[in-house]
Amino acid sequence: MTPYVDHIQRWAPTATTVICVALALALWLPSGDDTALLNRNATPAVAEEGPEIEQVLAMGAEALLARPLFHVTRRPPVQAATAAPAAPAELTLSLMGILNSDDVQIALMRLSNSPELLRRRVGEQVGPWRVVEITQRAVTVQSEDGNLQALNLTSGRP
């Protein structure tokens, strides 16, 4: 390296520190106009049109005592949201199995809103449906409005 580069590398951190300190002092120390603030005996100038400082402080203290800054009453009132009632989820019926014997036919079904396995015979009610027919591979149910729906063991939905 050249002696010039070596010289810059040696003095660059020191120069940077001096510049930072000078900038900090320029920002934090008061300027010539602010010397009245440093003098404790000096009285601040009060604008003739505005209220006296004591009056402003007294008004602020009264307002603060009337309504404390960090108090639960300072929060805005909570408006109760009137939400429309949620529409009920569509109820579905699933066919889980069919038990066939010579004299008894039972459909094993499950409603979508319950994990319980329901055993129903022809003519019995399951949710809003009534079991109309049970065959080897399907169950026919009738809804409250009279629509017939076939539930196959493969599909599982009305």
Residue, then its C-alpha position, 0 to 999 in steps of 0.5 A: m500500500t501507499p503511505y497515503v492510503d495507510h495514513i487515511q486508514r489509520w486516522a479515518p475512525t478518529a475523524t469519524t468520531v470527532i465529526c459525530v461528536a461535533l454534530a451531536l453537540a450542535l444538535w443538543l446544545p442550545s443555540g444563542d437564542d436559547t440562552a434565556l432558557l439556561n438562565r434560571n433568573a430570567t422570566p419567560a416572555v408571555a404573549e399579551e393576547g394569550p392567557e397567562i401560563e398559570q391559567v392554562l396550567a390550571m385549566g389543564a389540571e382541572a380537566l385532568l382531575a375531572r377526567p384522568l388520563f389513564h382511567v377506564t372511563r377514558r375509553p370510548p363506549v363500546q358499541a354492541a354490534t348487532a350481528a344477524p343470526a348465522a344461518p344454520a349449517e346445511l344438515t346432511l345425512s350419510l349412509m354408513g351401512i345396511l344390516n339385512s337379515d330375513d326379518v329385519q332391515i336396519a340402516l346405519m346412518r349419521l347426521s352431519n351435526s353429530p358423530e353418533l351412529l344412528r340405527r333406523r328401520v323403515g318408517e322411523q325418523v332421522g333428523p328431518w328425514r323419514v326412512v321409506e325403503i331399505t334395499q341391499r345397497a341403498v336407502t330411500v328417505q323422504s324429507e319434510d317437504g315430501n322429496l324422495q332421496a336415495l342414499n347409496l352405500t357408495s355415495g353417502r349423501p342424499 
